[in-house]
């Protein structure tokens, strides 16, 4: 599935498994203190606590960046991003 298809699929997504995967990824990134370029001013924990269905596409974009990033090496963060992407693909 292409990035465009994934982004379109998650517009206003309210799937509990996807929302949970978003929160897990954001919290894992906060715990591991990982950063991705072009960040919003909001922290990952703030994003996780105020997550709304319309935010899923933003978190998906972050997950795609994490998955492709050569700077992020932590396997927990990479796995959380991959799980989110798979959850959206399967929804």
Biopython code that builds the backbone (N, CA, C, O; Angstrom):
import numpy as np
from Bio.PDB.StructureBuilder import StructureBuilder

atoms = [
    (1, "UNK", "N", (0.852, -1.173, 0.000)),
    (1, "UNK", "CA", (0.000, 0.000, 0.000)),
    (1, "UNK", "C", (0.900, 1.238, 0.000)),
    (1, "UNK", "O", (1.857, 1.307, 0.771)),
    (2, "UNK", "N", (0.602, 2.199, -0.846)),
    (2, "UNK", "CA", (1.433, 3.401, -0.942)),
    (2, "UNK", "C", (1.165, 4.339, 0.235)),
    (2, "UNK", "O", (0.166, 4.205, 0.942)),
    (3, "UNK", "N", (2.078, 5.289, 0.427)),
    (3, "UNK", "CA", (1.909, 6.259, 1.512)),
    (3, "UNK", "C", (0.636, 7.073, 1.311)),
    (3, "UNK", "O", (-0.068, 7.381, 2.273)),
    (4, "UNK", "N", (0.342, 7.421, 0.060)),
    (4, "UNK", "CA", (-0.857, 8.206, -0.225)),
    (4, "UNK", "C", (-2.118, 7.415, 0.131)),
    (4, "UNK", "O", (-3.063, 7.965, 0.697)),
    (5, "UNK", "N", (-2.125, 6.118, -0.205)),
    (5, "UNK", "CA", (-3.270, 5.277, 0.119)),
    (5, "UNK", "C", (-3.446, 5.147, 1.629)),
    (5, "UNK", "O", (-4.565, 5.190, 2.139)),
    (6, "UNK", "N", (-2.322, 4.988, 2.341)),
    (6, "UNK", "CA", (-2.384, 4.902, 3.799)),
    (6, "UNK", "C", (-2.932, 6.186, 4.402)),
    (6, "UNK", "O", (-3.786, 6.149, 5.288)),
    (7, "UNK", "N", (-2.439, 7.322, 3.921)),
    (7, "UNK", "CA", (-2.896, 8.609, 4.456)),
    (7, "UNK", "C", (-4.382, 8.813, 4.187)),
    (7, "UNK", "O", (-5.110, 9.289, 5.058)),
    (8, "UNK", "N", (-4.831, 8.459, 2.997)),
    (8, "UNK", "CA", (-6.247, 8.611, 2.671)),
    (8, "UNK", "C", (-7.094, 7.698, 3.549)),
    (8, "UNK", "O", (-8.174, 8.086, 3.995)),
    (9, "UNK", "N", (-6.609, 6.497, 3.796)),
    (9, "UNK", "CA", (-7.348, 5.522, 4.588)),
    (9, "UNK", "C", (-7.538, 5.983, 6.039)),
    (9, "UNK", "O", (-8.526, 5.615, 6.675)),
    (10, "UNK", "N", (-6.614, 6.773, 6.563)),
    (10, "UNK", "CA", (-6.699, 7.126, 7.978)),
    (10, "UNK", "C", (-7.344, 8.481, 8.236)),
    (10, "UNK", "O", (-7.261, 8.994, 9.352)),
    (11, "UNK", "N", (-7.981, 9.071, 7.236)),
    (11, "UNK", "CA", (-8.699, 10.323, 7.462)),
    (11, "UNK", "C", (-9.851, 10.062, 8.436)),
    (11, "UNK", "O", (-10.726, 9.240, 8.164)),
    (12, "UNK", "N", (-9.848, 10.747, 9.542)),
    (12, "UNK", "CA", (-10.877, 10.624, 10.583)),
    (12, "UNK", "C", (-11.103, 9.181, 11.025)),
    (12, "UNK", "O", (-12.235, 8.776, 11.287)),
    (13, "UNK", "N", (-10.024, 8.412, 11.108)),
    (13, "UNK", "CA", (-10.118, 7.020, 11.523)),
    (13, "UNK", "C", (-10.381, 6.944, 13.022)),
    (13, "UNK", "O", (-9.729, 7.618, 13.819)),
    (14, "UNK", "N", (-11.334, 6.123, 13.379)),
    (14, "UNK", "CA", (-11.688, 5.971, 14.795)),
    (14, "UNK", "C", (-11.616, 4.503, 15.209)),
    (14, "UNK", "O", (-12.402, 4.049, 16.040)),
    (15, "UNK", "N", (-10.677, 3.768, 14.629)),
    (15, "UNK", "CA", (-10.485, 2.352, 14.940)),
    (15, "UNK", "C", (-9.687, 2.262, 16.241)),
    (15, "UNK", "O", (-8.588, 2.812, 16.322)),
    (16, "UNK", "N", (-10.219, 1.578, 17.264)),
    (16, "UNK", "CA", (-9.521, 1.511, 18.561)),
    (16, "UNK", "C", (-8.122, 0.905, 18.468)),
    (16, "UNK", "O", (-7.214, 1.345, 19.173)),
    (17, "UNK", "N", (-7.937, -0.091, 17.614)),
    (17, "UNK", "CA", (-6.605, -0.702, 17.514)),
    (17, "UNK", "C", (-5.607, 0.268, 16.894)),
    (17, "UNK", "O", (-4.442, 0.297, 17.290)),
    (18, "UNK", "N", (-6.051, 1.055, 15.932)),
    (18, "UNK", "CA", (-5.170, 2.046, 15.303)),
    (18, "UNK", "C", (-4.859, 3.164, 16.291)),
    (18, "UNK", "O", (-3.712, 3.593, 16.412)),
    (19, "UNK", "N", (-5.881, 3.632, 16.994)),
    (19, "UNK", "CA", (-5.665, 4.693, 17.977)),
    (19, "UNK", "C", (-4.699, 4.213, 19.058)),
    (19, "UNK", "O", (-3.827, 4.966, 19.492)),
    (20, "UNK", "N", (-4.851, 2.960, 19.493)),
    (20, "UNK", "CA", (-3.938, 2.392, 20.490)),
    (20, "UNK", "C", (-2.520, 2.305, 19.967)),
    (20, "UNK", "O", (-1.570, 2.605, 20.689)),
    (21, "UNK", "N", (-2.368, 1.893, 18.707)),
    (21, "UNK", "CA", (-1.040, 1.801, 18.102)),
    (21, "UNK", "C", (-0.401, 3.187, 17.996)),
    (21, "UNK", "O", (0.808, 3.330, 18.175)),
    (22, "UNK", "N", (-1.204, 4.193, 17.710)),
    (22, "UNK", "CA", (-0.686, 5.572, 17.666)),
    (22, "UNK", "C", (-0.139, 5.975, 19.030)),
    (22, "UNK", "O", (0.969, 6.503, 19.133)),
    (23, "UNK", "N", (-0.918, 5.724, 20.066)),
    (23, "UNK", "CA", (-0.501, 6.104, 21.424)),
    (23, "UNK", "C", (0.767, 5.360, 21.837)),
    (23, "UNK", "O", (1.676, 5.950, 22.421)),
    (24, "UNK", "N", (0.825, 4.059, 21.529)),
    (24, "UNK", "CA", (2.003, 3.264, 21.886)),
    (24, "UNK", "C", (3.240, 3.829, 21.205)),
    (24, "UNK", "O", (4.283, 3.980, 21.841)),
    (25, "UNK", "N", (3.133, 4.143, 19.914)),
    (25, "UNK", "CA", (4.293, 4.671, 19.208)),
    (25, "UNK", "C", (4.751, 6.006, 19.799)),
    (25, "UNK", "O", (5.943, 6.217, 20.020)),
    (26, "UNK", "N", (3.800, 6.899, 20.051)),
    (26, "UNK", "CA", (4.155, 8.208, 20.604)),
    (26, "UNK", "C", (4.784, 8.080, 21.990)),
    (26, "UNK", "O", (5.772, 8.750, 22.292)),
    (27, "UNK", "N", (4.214, 7.224, 22.825)),
    (27, "UNK", "CA", (4.763, 7.045, 24.169)),
    (27, "UNK", "C", (6.143, 6.386, 24.119)),
    (27, "UNK", "O", (7.029, 6.738, 24.897)),
    (28, "UNK", "N", (6.323, 5.434, 23.206)),
    (28, "UNK", "CA", (7.624, 4.784, 23.070)),
    (28, "UNK", "C", (8.674, 5.788, 22.613)),
    (28, "UNK", "O", (9.800, 5.783, 23.111)),
    (29, "UNK", "N", (8.310, 6.644, 21.671)),
    (29, "UNK", "CA", (9.254, 7.667, 21.215)),
    (29, "UNK", "C", (9.615, 8.612, 22.360)),
    (29, "UNK", "O", (10.769, 9.024, 22.483)),
    (30, "UNK", "N", (8.644, 8.953, 23.190)),
    (30, "UNK", "CA", (8.922, 9.835, 24.322)),
    (30, "UNK", "C", (9.832, 9.148, 25.327)),
    (30, "UNK", "O", (10.785, 9.749, 25.823)),
    (31, "UNK", "N", (9.536, 7.879, 25.630)),
    (31, "UNK", "CA", (10.354, 7.140, 26.596)),
    (31, "UNK", "C", (11.795, 6.977, 26.116)),
    (31, "UNK", "O", (12.735, 7.080, 26.905)),
    (32, "UNK", "N", (11.959, 6.726, 24.833)),
    (32, "UNK", "CA", (13.294, 6.499, 24.268)),
    (32, "UNK", "C", (13.972, 7.810, 23.876)),
    (32, "UNK", "O", (15.119, 7.824, 23.429)),
    (33, "UNK", "N", (13.238, 8.912, 24.051)),
    (33, "UNK", "CA", (13.744, 10.250, 23.746)),
    (33, "UNK", "C", (14.250, 10.359, 22.311)),
    (33, "UNK", "O", (15.295, 10.955, 22.050)),
    (34, "UNK", "N", (13.493, 9.773, 21.385)),
    (34, "UNK", "CA", (13.800, 9.861, 19.962)),
    (34, "UNK", "C", (13.142, 11.104, 19.393)),
    (34, "UNK", "O", (12.073, 11.508, 19.849)),
    (35, "UNK", "N", (13.764, 11.702, 18.417)),
    (35, "UNK", "CA", (13.238, 12.883, 17.758)),
    (35, "UNK", "C", (13.275, 12.669, 16.256)),
    (35, "UNK", "O", (14.178, 12.015, 15.733)),
    (36, "UNK", "N", (12.292, 13.222, 15.569)),
    (36, "UNK", "CA", (12.248, 13.211, 14.119)),
    (36, "UNK", "C", (12.286, 14.662, 13.669)),
    (36, "UNK", "O", (11.701, 15.541, 14.302)),
    (37, "UNK", "N", (12.983, 14.898, 12.569)),
    (37, "UNK", "CA", (13.065, 16.264, 12.049)),
    (37, "UNK", "C", (11.681, 16.788, 11.706)),
    (37, "UNK", "O", (10.738, 16.013, 11.547)),
    (38, "UNK", "N", (11.561, 18.096, 11.593)),
    (38, "UNK", "CA", (10.298, 18.760, 11.257)),
    (38, "UNK", "C", (9.208, 18.469, 12.272)),
    (38, "UNK", "O", (8.066, 18.184, 11.911)),
    (39, "UNK", "N", (9.565, 18.542, 13.524)),
    (39, "UNK", "CA", (8.641, 18.251, 14.611)),
    (39, "UNK", "C", (7.653, 19.385, 14.821)),
    (39, "UNK", "O", (7.942, 20.549, 14.540)),
    (40, "UNK", "N", (6.498, 19.024, 15.315)),
    (40, "UNK", "CA", (5.551, 20.036, 15.774)),
    (40, "UNK", "C", (6.003, 20.464, 17.173)),
    (40, "UNK", "O", (6.784, 19.753, 17.806)),
    (41, "UNK", "N", (5.536, 21.593, 17.659)),
    (41, "UNK", "CA", (5.970, 22.040, 18.983)),
    (41, "UNK", "C", (5.432, 21.165, 20.116)),
    (41, "UNK", "O", (5.930, 21.244, 21.239)),
    (42, "UNK", "N", (4.428, 20.336, 19.842)),
    (42, "UNK", "CA", (3.835, 19.478, 20.853)),
    (42, "UNK", "C", (4.764, 18.299, 21.147)),
    (42, "UNK", "O", (5.401, 17.775, 20.233)),
    (43, "UNK", "N", (4.846, 17.883, 22.393)),
    (43, "UNK", "CA", (5.655, 16.710, 22.724)),
    (43, "UNK", "C", (4.878, 15.452, 22.366)),
    (43, "UNK", "O", (3.662, 15.487, 22.177)),
    (44, "UNK", "N", (5.597, 14.346, 22.277)),
    (44, "UNK", "CA", (4.951, 13.080, 21.940)),
    (44, "UNK", "C", (3.921, 12.679, 22.996)),
    (44, "UNK", "O", (2.854, 12.166, 22.660)),
    (45, "UNK", "N", (4.239, 12.912, 24.269)),
    (45, "UNK", "CA", (3.280, 12.564, 25.320)),
    (45, "UNK", "C", (2.031, 13.440, 25.245)),
    (45, "UNK", "O", (0.922, 12.960, 25.481)),
    (46, "UNK", "N", (2.204, 14.705, 24.924)),
    (46, "UNK", "CA", (1.041, 15.587, 24.749)),
    (46, "UNK", "C", (0.193, 15.104, 23.583)),
    (46, "UNK", "O", (-1.035, 15.081, 23.665)),
    (47, "UNK", "N", (0.860, 14.715, 22.491)),
    (47, "UNK", "CA", (0.134, 14.211, 21.329)),
    (47, "UNK", "C", (-0.647, 12.956, 21.698)),
    (47, "UNK", "O", (-1.807, 12.808, 21.315)),
    (48, "UNK", "N", (-0.009, 12.048, 22.444)),
    (48, "UNK", "CA", (-0.657, 10.786, 22.817)),
    (48, "UNK", "C", (-1.871, 11.028, 23.707)),
    (48, "UNK", "O", (-2.894, 10.360, 23.560)),
    (49, "UNK", "N", (-1.761, 11.980, 24.626)),
    (49, "UNK", "CA", (-2.861, 12.207, 25.569)),
    (49, "UNK", "C", (-4.029, 12.953, 24.946)),
    (49, "UNK", "O", (-5.155, 12.850, 25.431)),
    (50, "UNK", "N", (-3.780, 13.702, 23.880)),
    (50, "UNK", "CA", (-4.867, 14.466, 23.265)),
    (50, "UNK", "C", (-5.214, 13.951, 21.868)),
    (50, "UNK", "O", (-5.802, 14.682, 21.070)),
    (51, "UNK", "N", (-4.863, 12.718, 21.569)),
    (51, "UNK", "CA", (-5.054, 12.138, 20.246)),
    (51, "UNK", "C", (-6.531, 12.059, 19.863)),
    (51, "UNK", "O", (-7.367, 11.583, 20.631)),
    (52, "UNK", "N", (-6.828, 12.539, 18.656)),
    (52, "UNK", "CA", (-8.178, 12.484, 18.105)),
    (52, "UNK", "C", (-8.110, 11.740, 16.772)),
    (52, "UNK", "O", (-7.038, 11.653, 16.174)),
    (53, "UNK", "N", (-9.228, 11.205, 16.299)),
    (53, "UNK", "CA", (-9.204, 10.480, 15.022)),
    (53, "UNK", "C", (-8.573, 11.266, 13.872)),
    (53, "UNK", "O", (-7.897, 10.687, 13.020)),
    (54, "UNK", "N", (-8.789, 12.564, 13.847)),
    (54, "UNK", "CA", (-8.220, 13.359, 12.764)),
    (54, "UNK", "C", (-6.702, 13.514, 12.873)),
    (54, "UNK", "O", (-6.067, 13.985, 11.928)),
    (55, "UNK", "N", (-6.110, 13.128, 14.002)),
    (55, "UNK", "CA", (-4.657, 13.205, 14.184)),
    (55, "UNK", "C", (-3.921, 11.964, 13.667)),
    (55, "UNK", "O", (-2.693, 11.962, 13.581)),
    (56, "UNK", "N", (-4.671, 10.912, 13.325)),
    (56, "UNK", "CA", (-4.038, 9.658, 12.926)),
    (56, "UNK", "C", (-3.128, 9.854, 11.714)),
    (56, "UNK", "O", (-2.042, 9.276, 11.662)),
    (57, "UNK", "N", (-3.548, 10.648, 10.751)),
    (57, "UNK", "CA", (-2.706, 10.844, 9.562)),
    (57, "UNK", "C", (-1.383, 11.515, 9.921)),
    (57, "UNK", "O", (-0.351, 11.208, 9.324)),
    (58, "UNK", "N", (-1.408, 12.427, 10.890)),
    (58, "UNK", "CA", (-0.179, 13.089, 11.335)),
    (58, "UNK", "C", (0.758, 12.080, 12.005)),
    (58, "UNK", "O", (1.969, 12.107, 11.784)),
    (59, "UNK", "N", (0.192, 11.196, 12.819)),
    (59, "UNK", "CA", (1.006, 10.187, 13.500)),
    (59, "UNK", "C", (1.520, 9.166, 12.485)),
    (59, "UNK", "O", (2.644, 8.678, 12.609)),
    (60, "UNK", "N", (0.702, 8.845, 11.484)),
    (60, "UNK", "CA", (1.152, 7.945, 10.421)),
    (60, "UNK", "C", (2.348, 8.536, 9.695)),
    (60, "UNK", "O", (3.316, 7.825, 9.426)),
    (61, "UNK", "N", (2.301, 9.818, 9.374)),
    (61, "UNK", "CA", (3.439, 10.463, 8.714)),
    (61, "UNK", "C", (4.682, 10.360, 9.580)),
    (61, "UNK", "O", (5.777, 10.133, 9.066)),
    (62, "UNK", "N", (4.529, 10.523, 10.869)),
    (62, "UNK", "CA", (5.639, 10.383, 11.802)),
    (62, "UNK", "C", (6.163, 8.943, 11.781)),
    (62, "UNK", "O", (7.374, 8.721, 11.769)),
    (63, "UNK", "N", (5.253, 7.973, 11.776)),
    (63, "UNK", "CA", (5.657, 6.561, 11.740)),
    (63, "UNK", "C", (6.420, 6.232, 10.468)),
    (63, "UNK", "O", (7.404, 5.493, 10.502)),
    (64, "UNK", "N", (5.970, 6.776, 9.352)),
    (64, "UNK", "CA", (6.668, 6.534, 8.087)),
    (64, "UNK", "C", (8.071, 7.126, 8.119)),
    (64, "UNK", "O", (9.012, 6.520, 7.607)),
    (65, "UNK", "N", (8.218, 8.300, 8.714)),
    (65, "UNK", "CA", (9.544, 8.913, 8.858)),
    (65, "UNK", "C", (10.439, 8.071, 9.769)),
    (65, "UNK", "O", (11.621, 7.880, 9.484)),
    (66, "UNK", "N", (9.867, 7.572, 10.865)),
    (66, "UNK", "CA", (10.627, 6.740, 11.811)),
    (66, "UNK", "C", (11.112, 5.480, 11.108)),
    (66, "UNK", "O", (12.275, 5.096, 11.229)),
    (67, "UNK", "N", (10.209, 4.845, 10.377)),
    (67, "UNK", "CA", (10.558, 3.596, 9.700)),
    (67, "UNK", "C", (11.705, 3.784, 8.708)),
    (67, "UNK", "O", (12.550, 2.901, 8.562)),
    (68, "UNK", "N", (11.737, 4.930, 8.027)),
    (68, "UNK", "CA", (12.764, 5.183, 7.009)),
    (68, "UNK", "C", (14.019, 5.849, 7.576)),
    (68, "UNK", "O", (15.048, 5.891, 6.901)),
    (69, "UNK", "N", (13.951, 6.362, 8.783)),
    (69, "UNK", "CA", (15.064, 7.118, 9.361)),
    (69, "UNK", "C", (16.284, 6.237, 9.633)),
    (69, "UNK", "O", (16.179, 5.159, 10.218)),
    (70, "UNK", "N", (17.423, 6.721, 9.198)),
    (70, "UNK", "CA", (18.690, 6.049, 9.500)),
    (70, "UNK", "C", (19.215, 6.487, 10.871)),
    (70, "UNK", "O", (20.066, 5.813, 11.452)),
    (71, "UNK", "N", (18.716, 7.605, 11.386)),
    (71, "UNK", "CA", (19.174, 8.131, 12.667)),
    (71, "UNK", "C", (18.540, 7.398, 13.847)),
    (71, "UNK", "O", (19.156, 7.274, 14.906)),
    (72, "UNK", "N", (17.321, 6.917, 13.669)),
    (72, "UNK", "CA", (16.639, 6.214, 14.753)),
    (72, "UNK", "C", (17.000, 4.739, 14.652)),
    (72, "UNK", "O", (16.680, 4.072, 13.668)),
    (73, "UNK", "N", (17.671, 4.246, 15.682)),
    (73, "UNK", "CA", (18.162, 2.865, 15.693)),
    (73, "UNK", "C", (17.406, 1.976, 16.678)),
    (73, "UNK", "O", (17.476, 0.752, 16.569)),
    (74, "UNK", "N", (16.691, 2.557, 17.630)),
    (74, "UNK", "CA", (16.041, 1.790, 18.688)),
    (74, "UNK", "C", (14.985, 0.848, 18.095)),
    (74, "UNK", "O", (14.048, 1.303, 17.439)),
    (75, "UNK", "N", (15.136, -0.464, 18.326)),
    (75, "UNK", "CA", (14.189, -1.419, 17.739)),
    (75, "UNK", "C", (12.762, -1.281, 18.274)),
    (75, "UNK", "O", (11.807, -1.564, 17.550)),
    (76, "UNK", "N", (12.604, -0.856, 19.516)),
    (76, "UNK", "CA", (11.249, -0.675, 20.068)),
    (76, "UNK", "C", (10.505, 0.430, 19.326)),
    (76, "UNK", "O", (9.318, 0.295, 19.032)),
    (77, "UNK", "N", (11.200, 1.515, 19.025)),
    (77, "UNK", "CA", (10.583, 2.629, 18.308)),
    (77, "UNK", "C", (10.253, 2.196, 16.887)),
    (77, "UNK", "O", (9.158, 2.468, 16.394)),
    (78, "UNK", "N", (11.194, 1.522, 16.224)),
    (78, "UNK", "CA", (10.972, 1.039, 14.850)),
    (78, "UNK", "C", (9.795, 0.058, 14.822)),
    (78, "UNK", "O", (8.956, 0.124, 13.923)),
    (79, "UNK", "N", (9.731, -0.846, 15.797)),
    (79, "UNK", "CA", (8.642, -1.825, 15.849)),
    (79, "UNK", "C", (7.297, -1.151, 16.094)),
    (79, "UNK", "O", (6.293, -1.541, 15.498)),
    (80, "UNK", "N", (7.265, -0.148, 16.959)),
    (80, "UNK", "CA", (6.014, 0.563, 17.233)),
    (80, "UNK", "C", (5.512, 1.260, 15.967)),
    (80, "UNK", "O", (4.312, 1.260, 15.690)),
    (81, "UNK", "N", (6.426, 1.850, 15.205)),
    (81, "UNK", "CA", (6.051, 2.500, 13.950)),
    (81, "UNK", "C", (5.522, 1.472, 12.952)),
    (81, "UNK", "O", (4.520, 1.714, 12.279)),
    (82, "UNK", "N", (6.190, 0.337, 12.859)),
    (82, "UNK", "CA", (5.754, -0.718, 11.933)),
    (82, "UNK", "C", (4.385, -1.271, 12.328)),
    (82, "UNK", "O", (3.553, -1.538, 11.461)),
    (83, "UNK", "N", (4.148, -1.445, 13.626)),
    (83, "UNK", "CA", (2.846, -1.943, 14.087)),
    (83, "UNK", "C", (1.730, -0.974, 13.738)),
    (83, "UNK", "O", (0.639, -1.392, 13.348)),
    (84, "UNK", "N", (1.997, 0.312, 13.876)),
    (84, "UNK", "CA", (0.985, 1.317, 13.522)),
    (84, "UNK", "C", (0.668, 1.251, 12.031)),
    (84, "UNK", "O", (-0.498, 1.259, 11.637)),
    (85, "UNK", "N", (1.696, 1.188, 11.219)),
    (85, "UNK", "CA", (1.502, 1.131, 9.769)),
    (85, "UNK", "C", (0.686, -0.109, 9.398)),
    (85, "UNK", "O", (-0.242, -0.024, 8.595)),
    (86, "UNK", "N", (1.034, -1.263, 9.984)),
    (86, "UNK", "CA", (0.281, -2.508, 9.713)),
    (86, "UNK", "C", (-1.167, -2.396, 10.187)),
    (86, "UNK", "O", (-2.076, -2.864, 9.502)),
    (87, "UNK", "N", (-1.391, -1.786, 11.342)),
    (87, "UNK", "CA", (-2.755, -1.638, 11.864)),
    (87, "UNK", "C", (-3.610, -0.824, 10.905)),
    (87, "UNK", "O", (-4.781, -1.135, 10.693)),
    (88, "UNK", "N", (-3.028, 0.213, 10.329)),
    (88, "UNK", "CA", (-3.780, 1.035, 9.374)),
    (88, "UNK", "C", (-4.024, 0.254, 8.087)),
    (88, "UNK", "O", (-5.112, 0.318, 7.516)),
    (89, "UNK", "N", (-3.021, -0.475, 7.634)),
    (89, "UNK", "CA", (-3.191, -1.283, 6.421)),
    (89, "UNK", "C", (-4.309, -2.304, 6.590)),
    (89, "UNK", "O", (-5.071, -2.558, 5.657)),
    (90, "UNK", "N", (-4.408, -2.891, 7.787)),
    (90, "UNK", "CA", (-5.374, -3.963, 8.028)),
    (90, "UNK", "C", (-6.770, -3.445, 8.389)),
    (90, "UNK", "O", (-7.734, -4.210, 8.375)),
    (91, "UNK", "N", (-6.883, -2.171, 8.706)),
    (91, "UNK", "CA", (-8.190, -1.652, 9.136)),
    (91, "UNK", "C", (-9.137, -1.474, 7.957)),
    (91, "UNK", "O", (-10.277, -1.047, 8.139)),
]
sb = StructureBuilder()
sb.init_structure("model")
sb.init_model(0)
sb.init_chain("A")
sb.init_seg("    ")
for serial, (resi, resn, name, xyz) in enumerate(atoms, 1):
    if name == "N":
        sb.init_residue(resn, " ", resi, " ")
    sb.init_atom(name, np.array(xyz, "f"), 0.0, 1.0, " ", f" {name:<3s}", serial, name[0])
structure = sb.get_structure()
